[in-house]
Amino acid sequence: MPISLELGGEAAMLPLTSGAPGRVAGHKPRILVADKNPVVRTGLAELIARDGRFEIVSTVATGGAFVAACMEQQVDIGLIGWSLPDMTGGDVLEVLKRRQVGTRVIIYTGEAVADVLRQTIKSGAWGFISKSDEPPVLLDTISWVARGRLCFPYVDLETLSQDPLEMLTSRERELLAALANGWSNLQIAARIGISRNTVKYHLKNLYDKLGVNNRAMAVALFMSKTSRSQFPTTGVG
């Protein structure tokens, strides 16, 4: 269940502000949905519209379209996926901040929670919701944000501030470097002298520590934080 933190003063008051001219107070919060999956977009729009507390502006598939819509019309709250075809949710938040657009953004994603949540908070989102959460949690999150509350899952803030790579053992860093260098599980197993099942076990522990779901996400995280010259000299790869 998410926790919320209420912000005092003007930030908590409706109508909210965006890049477009303001509207008359008392209207329902206007929601814009952005997700690369058309089924997800349609489902979210129908769920939010049925609730009755909010007004759906439209749905879009890309970050660029989302930003343009927020600039052109009144959008109080944006519900967006983290991985859009043209940019990440973090990129969208950065563009909105740079252009001084006041739309409050909630990240709605099925991505690995730890790293995405860390980036979401640092990027200035108002809320975070997992696609595994129940519909009432999603609707409550939108409602809380509309009232001026930050809404995120309960997390250890000290953990969020840590670089996930710093939590790895030297062996786990070697495994991650081997993955980044394109080694297969079979190659890693042969090099270390263990079975492929044991490699899978170690990799699962590695993914859990990094907060990712698979090899591609682990490598992407590693590459974003480590230059090639910093790769450990490894007996694995």
N, C-alpha and C positions, 0 to 999 in steps of 0.2 A: 504494500500500500504506500503511495507516495506521501511525503510530508510536505507541508506548505509553510511558507514564511511570508507574512503580510508586510507590505511596504506601506508606510504612512504617507500622508500628504497627497499632492496632486497625482502621484503615480497610481494611486488606488482608485481614482475617480473615473467614471464613464461620463461622456463618451471618450473613447481612446483616441489617440492621435495617429496619423499616418502621413504619407507623402501627399495625399489628396486633401481637399478642403474638408473641414469638419462637418458634422451633421447635427441634427437636433437631439438634445439629450433625451433619454428615455427609450430610444430604439434598442432593439436586440443587438448584441454584439455580432458583428459581421465576420464570418469565418471564410478563409480561403484555404483550400486543400491542394497540396502538391505531392504527387507520388508518381514514380515511373510506371507503376502497374495500374492499368485502367480498371481492373476489377476492384483493387483496393480503393482507388479514387471514388468509384461509384458507391461502394459499400459505406465508406466513411461519410460521404455526402448524405446518403439516405439515412444513416444512423443519426447524424447530427440534426438533420431537418426534422426527423420524427420526434426528437426530444422536445422541441417547441420553445426552448429558451434562446436559441441562436438562429441567425439567418445565414444561409450559405450564399456566398458571393458567386463562386464558381470553383471549378477544379482545373488544375493545370498539370502538365507532365514534367516540366523542367524548371530549374532554378531561375533561368533567365525570364521565363514567362511569369513566374511568381513575383520576382522583383518588379517587372514592368506593371503587373496588375496592382501591386501595392503603391506604385508611384502614380498610377492613373486614377485610382478610385479609393474610396474609404474601405480599408481592410483593418479590422481591429486585431484579429488573431489569425496567425498563419499556422496550420498544422501540416508539417512537411516531413517527408522521408529524409533519412540521412544521406543515402546514396541516390542522387538524381542523375539523369543521363549526362548533364553538362557540368555539374559541380556538386560538391558535398553540402550538407546542411551548414557546416562551418563557413564555407565560402559564401553562402547566402546571407548568413548573419553578418559577415564582414562587409558585404556590399551594402546591406541595409544600414549598418552603422555609418559607413563612409558617406552615404547619401542622406543621412539623418532622417531615415524613415522610421516612424515610431511603432510600426506593427509589432505586436508581441508574438514571438515565435515559440511553438511547442514542437519538439522533435519527436516524431512517431516512427519507430524503427524496429526491425528485427535483427539488426546488427549486434555484434557482441557488446554487452552492456558496458564493461569496465572502461575501455579506451574511448568509445563514442561518448559515454556519459562525461568523462573527463573533458573531452574537447567541447561538448555541448555547454557545460558550465563555464569554461574559460571563454567561449565565444559570445556569451551573453544571452543565451536563450532564457525564456521564462519558465519552461517546463520540459519534461522528458517523460515519454510513455513508451512502454514496450508493446510490440504487437502480440505478445503472449498474454497481456493483461485483459481483463474482462471489459466489455463495453461500458458498464457504469463507471469504471475507474477512468476511462478516457473522457467521458462526459463530465465527471467531477473535476478532472484536471483542467478542462477548458473553462469550466465555471469558476474555479479558483483563480486562474490567470486573469479572467475577465474582471474579477474583483480586486486585482492588484496584488495577487500572491504569486511568489515563485513556488513552483511545485516540482519536486524531484524525488526519486526513490531515496530511502534512507541509505546513506553511504558514510563511510569513514573518510572524512575530509583529508586526513593525513595521507591515507592511501591514494586518494585522487591526486595529490600533489607530487607523488613519487613517479619517477620514470620507471615503467614496468620492466625495462631491460635490466635495471639495477637489482631487481629481485631474483634474477636468474643465477644459477650456479655456473661455474666455468664450463662444465659439461653441457649444460643446457644452451649456453651461448655458442658452444662449438656445434651443437646440433642445429641451432638456428642458422648459423653461418653456412653449414652444409646444405640446408634447404635453400638458402638464398643463392648458393652456387649451383643449384640445379640437381643435387644428388637425390636419387630415389631411395626409398626405404631399403630396398635390396642392397644398394651400394653402401649405404650407411651400415647396415647389418654386417656385410662382408668385411668392411674396413675395421669395425670395432670388434668383431668376433662374437656377436650375439644374434639371436633369432630375430626375424622380422616382427614377430609378435611383441618381443621386448622393445624393439624400436617404436612400435605403435604405442606401447604403454608410456614410454618416456615422452613421446611427442604429445600424447594426451595431457600429461602433467604440464608440459611446456605451454600448450594452448590455454590450459586453465589459468596458469600464472599470468599470461599475457591478456587474458580476457578475449580471446579470439576463438573462432569455430573451426578453422581449417588451415592448411598449409599456406594457401595464397594470402590469407589475411595476416598470418604470422610474418611472412616474408615482406608484405607491404609495410607492416608496422616497423620491422627491422630496418628496411631500406629508408624509411622516412626519418629515422633517428640515427642511422649509422652510415658513414661514407665507406666506400670500398677500401680505402686505406686503413680504416679502423677495424676491418674484419679480423677476428682472432686467428692466429696461426693454429690450425686444428688438425688433429690426427684423424678427423672424420672425413674431411673433404679437402 
